[in-house]
Amino acid sequence: MTISNKVFVVFYDGACTLCQKTKQEIEKWDKHQVLTWRSIEDPSILEEYPFLKEDRIQQEMHLLEEGTYLYTGFAAVKRILQLFPAGKIFTPLLYFPGADWAGEQVYKQIAKNRHLLLGEKCPSGACEIKSDSFDRNS
């Protein structure tokens, strides 16, 4: 099975400006529409995908591959990068010793501070994530 035949669903925060901009950039790579984007703001998400945990999808992006494998946070970013030629140039860097640990730390910092990174506040307030929600998972 080729990647273009696989089904990938990305669960992202559709109310967050940084998340929206990230989605727009990734869509530029996704010429064959390999990814299906679902905003966690959609009230039917938790009914359609009962294995998702509301507190976790609020904290980090999730990627569901073929309805069986769920990637979260940095692992989701890493998998998305592997899907597209533009992202594959980074793939060798992702396999250096310590890359997963470092990637997780960077991902957590970006997620915790995403409203500051854009130089603007999210209009909905959705970008306000309490830092202790990540710290308990560290």
Solvent accessible surface area in square Angstrom, and as a share of the most:
residue,aa,sasa,rsa
1,M,165,0.74
2,T,82,0.48
3,I,56,0.29
4,S,71,0.46
5,N,102,0.53
6,K,52,0.22
7,V,88,0.51
8,F,0,0.00
9,V,13,0.07
10,V,0,0.00
11,F,1,0.01
12,Y,28,0.11
13,D,7,0.04
14,G,17,0.16
15,A,23,0.18
16,C,0,0.00
17,T,21,0.12
18,L,38,0.19
19,C,25,0.15
20,Q,71,0.31
21,K,94,0.40
22,T,60,0.35
23,K,41,0.17
24,Q,104,0.46
25,E,96,0.43
26,I,21,0.11
27,E,71,0.32
28,K,121,0.51
29,W,80,0.28
30,D,10,0.05
31,K,163,0.69
32,H,150,0.67
33,Q,154,0.68
34,V,18,0.11
35,L,10,0.05
36,T,69,0.40
37,W,38,0.13
38,R,49,0.18
39,S,29,0.19
40,I,14,0.07
41,E,91,0.41
42,D,50,0.26
43,P,125,0.78
44,S,37,0.24
45,I,1,0.01
46,L,62,0.31
47,E,142,0.64
48,E,90,0.40
49,Y,39,0.15
50,P,99,0.62
51,F,93,0.39
52,L,8,0.04
53,K,121,0.51
54,E,103,0.46
55,D,73,0.38
56,R,78,0.28
57,I,8,0.04
58,Q,76,0.34
59,Q,8,0.04
60,E,19,0.08
61,M,28,0.12
62,H,5,0.02
63,L,0,0.00
64,L,9,0.05
65,E,15,0.07
66,E,63,0.28
67,G,52,0.50
68,T,121,0.70
69,Y,127,0.48
70,L,59,0.29
71,Y,42,0.16
72,T,35,0.20
73,G,0,0.00
74,F,23,0.10
75,A,40,0.31
76,A,0,0.00
77,V,46,0.27
78,K,27,0.11
79,R,34,0.12
80,I,2,0.01
81,L,28,0.14
82,Q,33,0.15
83,L,11,0.06
84,F,8,0.03
85,P,107,0.67
86,A,43,0.33
87,G,0,0.00
88,K,100,0.42
89,I,131,0.66
90,F,86,0.36
91,T,32,0.19
92,P,90,0.57
93,L,104,0.52
94,L,21,0.10
95,Y,132,0.50
96,F,122,0.51
97,P,134,0.84
98,G,49,0.47
99,A,18,0.14
100,D,77,0.40
101,W,178,0.62
102,A,45,0.35
103,G,11,0.10
104,E,51,0.23
105,Q,63,0.28
106,V,88,0.50
107,Y,34,0.13
108,K,26,0.11
109,Q,89,0.40
110,I,78,0.39
111,A,8,0.06
112,K,32,0.14
113,N,50,0.25
114,R,16,0.06
115,H,27,0.12
116,L,118,0.59
117,L,101,0.50
118,L,45,0.22
119,G,73,0.70
120,E,84,0.38
121,K,141,0.60
122,C,9,0.06
123,P,127,0.80
124,S,72,0.46
125,G,36,0.35
126,A,30,0.23
127,C,1,0.00
128,E,89,0.40
129,I,27,0.14
130,K,154,0.65
131,S,58,0.37
132,D,91,0.47
133,S,18,0.12
134,F,4,0.02
135,D,81,0.42
136,R,145,0.53
137,N,67,0.34
138,S,104,0.67
